[in-house]
Amino acid sequence: MIELKKLNVHRIVDSEEAAARLEADGFTVVTKEAKPNFSGMKVDELRAYAEAKGIDLGNAMKKDDIIKALTAKPAAKPAAPPAK
């Protein structure tokens, strides 16, 4: 993921191409997080990565299931009920 900023506008994109288009439009790169190569990691390394990032693996035991959990988009948090 790449985060870009222009004045008070922030954009987050997944590809270098999209980032390049925004940079051409005057945005500057704020952060650039490289995607780790999960398929090249061992199960214990995947579990350690998840723990470090605070990602809940649920009951995923197999490598493929752990990778799915790591790459899943986080669920939206429900809105808080209005205060009375």
NUDREN-289051 format. One record per atom (N, C-alpha, C, CB): residue in three letters; x, y, z; residue number from 1; atom name; chain. Coordinates in nm, 4 decimals. Glycine has a CB too. Example, Ala and Ser with C-alpha at 12.3 -4.5 7.8 and 13.67 -1.06 7.14 Angstrom:
<recs>
ALA  1.3190  -0.5690  0.7800  1  N  A
ALA  1.2300  -0.4500  0.7800  1  CA  A
ALA  1.3200  -0.3300  0.7800  1  C  A
ALA  1.1308  -0.4473  0.9046  1  CB  A
SER  1.2850  -0.2250  0.7080  2  N  A
SER  1.3670  -0.1060  0.7140  2  CA  A
SER  1.2900  0.0030  0.7870  2  C  A
SER  1.4084  -0.0598  0.5725  2  CB  A
</recs>
This chain:
<recs>
MET  0.0834  -0.1164  0.0000  1  N  A
MET  0.0000  0.0000  0.0000  1  CA  A
MET  0.0884  0.1234  0.0000  1  C  A
MET  -0.0952  -0.0006  0.1200  1  CB  A
ILE  0.0418  0.2213  -0.0701  2  N  A
ILE  0.1164  0.3458  -0.0805  2  CA  A
ILE  0.0217  0.4591  -0.0434  2  C  A
ILE  0.1764  0.3657  -0.2243  2  CB  A
GLU  0.0632  0.5402  0.0524  3  N  A
GLU  -0.0176  0.6545  0.0947  3  CA  A
GLU  0.0444  0.7804  0.0366  3  C  A
GLU  -0.0272  0.6635  0.2508  3  CB  A
LEU  -0.0411  0.8625  -0.0249  4  N  A
LEU  0.0046  0.9879  -0.0842  4  CA  A
LEU  -0.0768  1.1028  -0.0272  4  C  A
LEU  -0.0068  0.9842  -0.2389  4  CB  A
LYS  -0.0175  1.2240  -0.0320  5  N  A
LYS  -0.0826  1.3408  0.0252  5  CA  A
LYS  -0.0630  1.4611  -0.0664  5  C  A
LYS  -0.0277  1.3704  0.1661  5  CB  A
LYS  -0.1692  1.5403  -0.0764  6  N  A
LYS  -0.1632  1.6680  -0.1483  6  CA  A
LYS  -0.2478  1.7660  -0.0688  6  C  A
LYS  -0.2143  1.6550  -0.2986  6  CB  A
LEU  -0.1833  1.8622  -0.0072  7  N  A
LEU  -0.2488  1.9557  0.0843  7  CA  A
LEU  -0.3181  1.8762  0.1945  7  C  A
LEU  -0.3509  2.0466  0.0086  7  CB  A
ASN  -0.4510  1.8830  0.2053  8  N  A
ASN  -0.5197  1.8079  0.3098  8  CA  A
ASN  -0.5910  1.6842  0.2543  8  C  A
ASN  -0.6197  1.8977  0.3810  8  CB  A
VAL  -0.5546  1.6402  0.1346  9  N  A
VAL  -0.6161  1.5239  0.0709  9  CA  A
VAL  -0.5197  1.4063  0.0776  9  C  A
VAL  -0.6549  1.5548  -0.0764  9  CB  A
HIS  -0.5670  1.2947  0.1313  10  N  A
HIS  -0.4872  1.1727  0.1405  10  CA  A
HIS  -0.5468  1.0665  0.0491  10  C  A
HIS  -0.4805  1.1216  0.2869  10  CB  A
ARG  -0.4621  0.9909  -0.0168  11  N  A
ARG  -0.5050  0.8791  -0.1003  11  CA  A
ARG  -0.4189  0.7590  -0.0661  11  C  A
ARG  -0.4953  0.9138  -0.2524  11  CB  A
ILE  -0.4800  0.6412  -0.0648  12  N  A
ILE  -0.4086  0.5160  -0.0439  12  CA  A
ILE  -0.4347  0.4288  -0.1651  12  C  A
ILE  -0.4529  0.4448  0.0889  12  CB  A
VAL  -0.3269  0.3844  -0.2298  13  N  A
VAL  -0.3385  0.3026  -0.3510  13  CA  A
VAL  -0.2581  0.1745  -0.3338  13  C  A
VAL  -0.2900  0.3809  -0.4761  13  CB  A
ASP  -0.2911  0.0754  -0.4165  14  N  A
ASP  -0.2251  -0.0547  -0.4081  14  CA  A
ASP  -0.1176  -0.0766  -0.5132  14  C  A
ASP  -0.3265  -0.1624  -0.4194  14  CB  A
SER  -0.1093  0.0106  -0.6128  15  N  A
SER  -0.0142  -0.0158  -0.7207  15  CA  A
SER  0.0786  0.1027  -0.7441  15  C  A
SER  -0.0886  -0.0496  -0.8493  15  CB  A
GLU  0.1953  0.0698  -0.7968  16  N  A
GLU  0.2931  0.1730  -0.8323  16  CA  A
GLU  0.2378  0.2638  -0.9424  16  C  A
GLU  0.4261  0.1083  -0.8779  16  CB  A
GLU  0.1609  0.2061  -1.0345  17  N  A
GLU  0.1060  0.2831  -1.1460  17  CA  A
GLU  0.0104  0.3912  -1.0959  17  C  A
GLU  0.0338  0.1902  -1.2447  17  CB  A
ALA  -0.0781  0.3510  -1.0025  18  N  A
ALA  -0.1733  0.4482  -0.9471  18  CA  A
ALA  -0.0993  0.5569  -0.8701  18  C  A
ALA  -0.2759  0.3779  -0.8550  18  CB  A
ALA  0.0044  0.5183  -0.7974  19  N  A
ALA  0.0847  0.6161  -0.7234  19  CA  A
ALA  0.1537  0.7124  -0.8196  19  C  A
ALA  0.1892  0.5448  -0.6351  19  CB  A
ALA  0.2050  0.6611  -0.9293  20  N  A
ALA  0.2725  0.7463  -1.0273  20  CA  A
ALA  0.1760  0.8477  -1.0873  20  C  A
ALA  0.3349  0.6611  -1.1384  20  CB  A
ARG  0.0519  0.8055  -1.1147  21  N  A
ARG  -0.0482  0.8986  -1.1694  21  CA  A
ARG  -0.0777  1.0102  -1.0689  21  C  A
ARG  -0.1791  0.8232  -1.2057  21  CB  A
LEU  -0.0904  0.9718  -0.9405  22  N  A
LEU  -0.1170  1.0741  -0.8389  22  CA  A
LEU  0.0032  1.1660  -0.8193  22  C  A
LEU  -0.1543  1.0082  -0.7058  22  CB  A
GLU  0.1234  1.1099  -0.8248  23  N  A
GLU  0.2434  1.1942  -0.8136  23  CA  A
GLU  0.2497  1.2941  -0.9284  23  C  A
GLU  0.3710  1.1074  -0.8121  23  CB  A
ALA  0.2100  1.2519  -1.0472  24  N  A
ALA  0.2084  1.3423  -1.1622  24  CA  A
ALA  0.1063  1.4540  -1.1420  24  C  A
ALA  0.1772  1.2647  -1.2913  24  CB  A
ASP  0.0058  1.4275  -1.0568  25  N  A
ASP  -0.0979  1.5266  -1.0283  25  CA  A
ASP  -0.0621  1.6131  -0.9069  25  C  A
ASP  -0.2319  1.4568  -1.0047  25  CB  A
GLY  0.0600  1.5985  -0.8544  26  N  A
GLY  0.1051  1.6847  -0.7464  26  CA  A
GLY  0.1047  1.6216  -0.6080  26  C  A
GLY  0.0217  1.8043  -0.7434  26  CB  A
PHE  0.0648  1.4958  -0.5972  27  N  A
PHE  0.0681  1.4276  -0.4681  27  CA  A
PHE  0.2111  1.3857  -0.4359  27  C  A
PHE  -0.0261  1.3045  -0.4683  27  CB  A
THR  0.2407  1.3732  -0.3051  28  N  A
THR  0.3707  1.3229  -0.2622  28  CA  A
THR  0.3499  1.1966  -0.1786  28  C  A
THR  0.4486  1.4312  -0.1813  28  CB  A
VAL  0.4450  1.1052  -0.1876  29  N  A
VAL  0.4364  0.9795  -0.1149  29  CA  A
VAL  0.4642  1.0049  0.0325  29  C  A
VAL  0.5352  0.8752  -0.1723  29  CB  A
VAL  0.3726  0.9559  0.1180  30  N  A
VAL  0.3886  0.9692  0.2625  30  CA  A
VAL  0.4479  0.8407  0.3182  30  C  A
VAL  0.2530  1.0015  0.3310  30  CB  A
THR  0.3873  0.7281  0.2861  31  N  A
THR  0.4397  0.5981  0.3296  31  CA  A
THR  0.4278  0.4984  0.2158  31  C  A
THR  0.3644  0.5465  0.4553  31  CB  A
LYS  0.5188  0.4053  0.2177  32  N  A
LYS  0.5198  0.3021  0.1147  32  CA  A
LYS  0.5506  0.1706  0.1838  32  C  A
LYS  0.6242  0.3334  0.0011  32  CB  A
GLU  0.4496  0.0861  0.1976  33  N  A
GLU  0.4659  -0.0409  0.2666  33  CA  A
GLU  0.4695  -0.1529  0.1638  33  C  A
GLU  0.3520  -0.0638  0.3694  33  CB  A
ALA  0.5819  -0.2198  0.1586  34  N  A
ALA  0.5949  -0.3313  0.0647  34  CA  A
ALA  0.5156  -0.4504  0.1171  34  C  A
ALA  0.7444  -0.3696  0.0437  34  CB  A
LYS  0.4533  -0.5217  0.0253  35  N  A
LYS  0.3800  -0.6411  0.0634  35  CA  A
LYS  0.4797  -0.7545  0.0860  35  C  A
LYS  0.2750  -0.6795  -0.0450  35  CB  A
PRO  0.4716  -0.8191  0.2006  36  N  A
PRO  0.5637  -0.9302  0.2264  36  CA  A
PRO  0.5314  -1.0503  0.1380  36  C  A
PRO  0.5583  -0.9710  0.3742  36  CB  A
ASN  0.6313  -1.1325  0.1138  37  N  A
ASN  0.6152  -1.2535  0.0340  37  CA  A
ASN  0.5696  -1.3658  0.1274  37  C  A
ASN  0.7488  -1.2914  -0.0403  37  CB  A
PHE  0.4387  -1.3735  0.1521  38  N  A
PHE  0.3858  -1.4721  0.2451  38  CA  A
PHE  0.4131  -1.6150  0.2003  38  C  A
PHE  0.2377  -1.4518  0.2625  38  CB  A
SER  0.4092  -1.6408  0.0709  39  N  A
SER  0.4287  -1.7778  0.0232  39  CA  A
SER  0.5698  -1.8285  0.0501  39  C  A
SER  0.3992  -1.7858  -0.1253  39  CB  A
GLY  0.6644  -1.7382  0.0682  40  N  A
GLY  0.8017  -1.7777  0.0967  40  CA  A
GLY  0.8310  -1.7896  0.2460  40  C  A
GLY  0.8962  -1.6791  0.0350  40  CB  A
MET  0.7287  -1.7663  0.3287  41  N  A
MET  0.7470  -1.7718  0.4733  41  CA  A
MET  0.6971  -1.9045  0.5283  41  C  A
MET  0.6744  -1.6552  0.5413  41  CB  A
LYS  0.7537  -1.9453  0.6412  42  N  A
LYS  0.7096  -2.0668  0.7094  42  CA  A
LYS  0.5926  -2.0319  0.8004  42  C  A
LYS  0.8261  -2.1315  0.7908  42  CB  A
VAL  0.5179  -2.1340  0.8428  43  N  A
VAL  0.3993  -2.1130  0.9256  43  CA  A
VAL  0.4331  -2.0339  1.0526  43  C  A
VAL  0.3362  -2.2478  0.9627  43  CB  A
ASP  0.5413  -2.0676  1.1194  44  N  A
ASP  0.5764  -1.9948  1.2421  44  CA  A
ASP  0.6117  -1.8490  1.2129  44  C  A
ASP  0.6938  -2.0635  1.3128  44  CB  A
GLU  0.6697  -1.8222  1.0962  45  N  A
GLU  0.7005  -1.6842  1.0567  45  CA  A
GLU  0.5711  -1.6078  1.0277  45  C  A
GLU  0.7936  -1.6822  0.9322  45  CB  A
LEU  0.4754  -1.6748  0.9639  46  N  A
LEU  0.3465  -1.6122  0.9351  46  CA  A
LEU  0.2736  -1.5783  1.0650  46  C  A
LEU  0.2595  -1.7047  0.8474  46  CB  A
ARG  0.2779  -1.6713  1.1607  47  N  A
ARG  0.2132  -1.6467  1.2905  47  CA  A
ARG  0.2795  -1.5294  1.3633  47  C  A
ARG  0.2189  -1.7739  1.3786  47  CB  A
ALA  0.4116  -1.5221  1.3582  48  N  A
ALA  0.4842  -1.4125  1.4220  48  CA  A
ALA  0.4501  -1.2791  1.3552  48  C  A
ALA  0.6361  -1.4380  1.4162  48  CB  A
TYR  0.4389  -1.2791  1.2236  49  N  A
TYR  0.4022  -1.1583  1.1498  49  CA  A
TYR  0.2631  -1.1120  1.1928  49  C  A
TYR  0.4062  -1.1839  0.9966  49  CB  A
ALA  0.1691  -1.2065  1.1995  50  N  A
ALA  0.0323  -1.1736  1.2392  50  CA  A
ALA  0.0289  -1.1157  1.3801  50  C  A
ALA  -0.0571  -1.2978  1.2310  50  CB  A
GLU  0.1038  -1.1760  1.4699  51  N  A
GLU  0.1072  -1.1274  1.6078  51  CA  A
GLU  0.1659  -0.9868  1.6142  51  C  A
GLU  0.1886  -1.2228  1.6964  51  CB  A
ALA  0.2726  -0.9620  1.5392  52  N  A
ALA  0.3365  -0.8306  1.5394  52  CA  A
ALA  0.2448  -0.7227  1.4831  52  C  A
ALA  0.4656  -0.8353  1.4594  52  CB  A
LYS  0.1605  -0.7607  1.3863  53  N  A
LYS  0.0700  -0.6650  1.3234  53  CA  A
LYS  -0.0659  -0.6589  1.3924  53  C  A
LYS  0.0513  -0.7001  1.1779  53  CB  A
GLY  -0.0873  -0.7457  1.4935  54  N  A
GLY  -0.2149  -0.7466  1.5644  54  CA  A
GLY  -0.3282  -0.8052  1.4815  54  C  A
GLY  -0.2507  -0.6069  1.6066  54  CB  A
ILE  -0.2961  -0.9007  1.3950  55  N  A
ILE  -0.3958  -0.9627  1.3077  55  CA  A
ILE  -0.4435  -1.0930  1.3707  55  C  A
ILE  -0.3376  -0.9884  1.1656  55  CB  A
ASP  -0.5750  -1.1052  1.3875  56  N  A
ASP  -0.6340  -1.2256  1.4448  56  CA  A
ASP  -0.6446  -1.3314  1.3360  56  C  A
ASP  -0.7735  -1.1959  1.5072  56  CB  A
LEU  -0.5811  -1.4453  1.3568  57  N  A
LEU  -0.5847  -1.5537  1.2592  57  CA  A
LEU  -0.7046  -1.6454  1.2788  57  C  A
LEU  -0.4574  -1.6343  1.2668  57  CB  A
GLY  -0.7837  -1.6193  1.3808  58  N  A
GLY  -0.8992  -1.7050  1.4076  58  CA  A
GLY  -0.8519  -1.8459  1.4355  58  C  A
GLY  -0.9983  -1.7037  1.2893  58  CB  A
ASN  -0.9113  -1.9429  1.3687  59  N  A
ASN  -0.8708  -2.0820  1.3879  59  CA  A
ASN  -0.7921  -2.1349  1.2685  59  C  A
ASN  -0.9930  -2.1693  1.4120  59  CB  A
ALA  -0.7257  -2.0456  1.1956  60  N  A
ALA  -0.6454  -2.0864  1.0797  60  CA  A
ALA  -0.5246  -2.1666  1.1263  60  C  A
ALA  -0.5999  -1.9627  0.9974  60  CB  A
MET  -0.5093  -2.2869  1.0732  61  N  A
MET  -0.3988  -2.3738  1.1113  61  CA  A
MET  -0.3027  -2.3987  0.9945  61  C  A
MET  -0.4528  -2.5063  1.1634  61  CB  A
LYS  -0.3578  -2.4120  0.8748  62  N  A
LYS  -0.2765  -2.4422  0.7565  62  CA  A
LYS  -0.2200  -2.3135  0.6976  62  C  A
LYS  -0.3599  -2.5178  0.6502  62  CB  A
LYS  -0.1073  -2.3278  0.6301  63  N  A
LYS  -0.0385  -2.2120  0.5722  63  CA  A
LYS  -0.1311  -2.1324  0.4806  63  C  A
LYS  0.0856  -2.2572  0.4944  63  CB  A
ASP  -0.2037  -2.2010  0.3919  64  N  A
ASP  -0.2931  -2.1307  0.2994  64  CA  A
ASP  -0.4015  -2.0531  0.3736  64  C  A
ASP  -0.3576  -2.2298  0.2028  64  CB  A
ASP  -0.4548  -2.1122  0.4811  65  N  A
ASP  -0.5585  -2.0439  0.5589  65  CA  A
ASP  -0.5019  -1.9225  0.6316  65  C  A
ASP  -0.6218  -2.1403  0.6596  65  CB  A
ILE  -0.3792  -1.9345  0.6804  66  N  A
ILE  -0.3146  -1.8225  0.7494  66  CA  A
ILE  -0.2908  -1.7083  0.6501  66  C  A
ILE  -0.1800  -1.8675  0.8148  66  CB  A
ILE  -0.2448  -1.7420  0.5303  67  N  A
ILE  -0.2214  -1.6391  0.4282  67  CA  A
ILE  -0.3522  -1.5697  0.3922  67  C  A
ILE  -0.1571  -1.7010  0.3018  67  CB  A
LYS  -0.4604  -1.6450  0.3809  68  N  A
LYS  -0.5913  -1.5842  0.3523  68  CA  A
LYS  -0.6305  -1.4874  0.4630  68  C  A
LYS  -0.6997  -1.6929  0.3362  68  CB  A
ALA  -0.6059  -1.5262  0.5876  69  N  A
ALA  -0.6397  -1.4392  0.7002  69  CA  A
ALA  -0.5537  -1.3124  0.6989  69  C  A
ALA  -0.6213  -1.5146  0.8334  69  CB  A
LEU  -0.4276  -1.3263  0.6616  70  N  A
LEU  -0.3377  -1.2105  0.6583  70  CA  A
LEU  -0.3717  -1.1137  0.5463  70  C  A
LEU  -0.1945  -1.2563  0.6434  70  CB  A
THR  -0.4224  -1.1651  0.4355  71  N  A
THR  -0.4488  -1.0797  0.3199  71  CA  A
THR  -0.5942  -1.0344  0.3105  71  C  A
THR  -0.4112  -1.1523  0.1939  71  CB  A
ALA  -0.6795  -1.0827  0.4018  72  N  A
ALA  -0.8200  -1.0428  0.4007  72  CA  A
ALA  -0.8318  -0.8962  0.4399  72  C  A
ALA  -0.9033  -1.1315  0.4961  72  CB  A
LYS  -0.9266  -0.8294  0.3795  73  N  A
LYS  -0.9509  -0.6899  0.4150  73  CA  A
LYS  -1.0181  -0.6873  0.5512  73  C  A
LYS  -1.0385  -0.6174  0.3073  73  CB  A
PRO  -0.9766  -0.5956  0.6387  74  N  A
PRO  -1.0369  -0.5899  0.7721  74  CA  A
PRO  -1.1845  -0.5548  0.7637  74  C  A
PRO  -0.9637  -0.4880  0.8599  74  CB  A
ALA  -1.2639  -0.6157  0.8491  75  N  A
ALA  -1.4070  -0.5879  0.8537  75  CA  A
ALA  -1.4291  -0.4473  0.9094  75  C  A
ALA  -1.4815  -0.6940  0.9399  75  CB  A
ALA  -1.5303  -0.3821  0.8575  76  N  A
ALA  -1.5626  -0.2482  0.9069  76  CA  A
ALA  -1.6164  -0.2587  1.0490  76  C  A
ALA  -1.6658  -0.1778  0.8140  76  CB  A
LYS  -1.5741  -0.1665  1.1336  77  N  A
LYS  -1.6222  -0.1655  1.2709  77  CA  A
LYS  -1.7621  -0.1068  1.2734  77  C  A
LYS  -1.5270  -0.0854  1.3631  77  CB  A
PRO  -1.8542  -0.1665  1.3498  78  N  A
PRO  -1.9890  -0.1118  1.3562  78  CA  A
PRO  -1.9870  0.0261  1.4214  78  C  A
PRO  -2.0822  -0.2066  1.4336  78  CB  A
ALA  -2.0776  0.1106  1.3774  79  N  A
ALA  -2.0857  0.2456  1.4317  79  CA  A
ALA  -2.1335  0.2391  1.5763  79  C  A
ALA  -2.1804  0.3340  1.3465  79  CB  A
ALA  -2.0819  0.3289  1.6573  80  N  A
ALA  -2.1226  0.3350  1.7973  80  CA  A
ALA  -2.2636  0.3893  1.8053  80  C  A
ALA  -2.0256  0.4222  1.8804  80  CB  A
PRO  -2.3441  0.3396  1.8990  81  N  A
PRO  -2.4799  0.3918  1.9130  81  CA  A
PRO  -2.4751  0.5383  1.9558  81  C  A
PRO  -2.5608  0.3079  2.0151  81  CB  A
PRO  -2.5724  0.6158  1.9135  82  N  A
PRO  -2.5716  0.7587  1.9503  82  CA  A
PRO  -2.5819  0.7768  2.1013  82  C  A
PRO  -2.6874  0.8331  1.8809  82  CB  A
ALA  -2.5143  0.8768  2.1514  83  N  A
ALA  -2.5180  0.9067  2.2945  83  CA  A
ALA  -2.6526  0.9671  2.3300  83  C  A
ALA  -2.4031  1.0024  2.3345  83  CB  A
LYS  -2.6989  0.9329  2.4495  84  N  A
LYS  -2.8301  0.9862  2.4930  84  CA  A
LYS  -2.8122  1.1028  2.5845  84  C  A
LYS  -2.9131  0.8790  2.5629  84  CB  A
</recs>
